[in-house]
Amino acid sequence: MPKKMPLLITFLLIGTLSLVLALTLPIAKTPQWILLGFALVLNITSAISLMILGVKRTRGTA
């Protein structure tokens, strides 16, 4: 397993958690938008990075 994979999976989990919290908790608009932006950045970057790691891994073993 690559060294970055546990960190990226953690980022994905934190992003998903912040998305769920932003959508389910009754909070003001400003913190809600901050959580949504945080979730967006973490989820997109970690998902793309994990896809790149997966492609590199499959190309290396093929």
Secondary structure, DSSP 8 states (H G I E B T S, - for coil): --TTHHHHHHHHHHHHHHHHHHHHS---HHHHHHHHHHHHHHHHHHHHHHHHHHHHHHHHH-
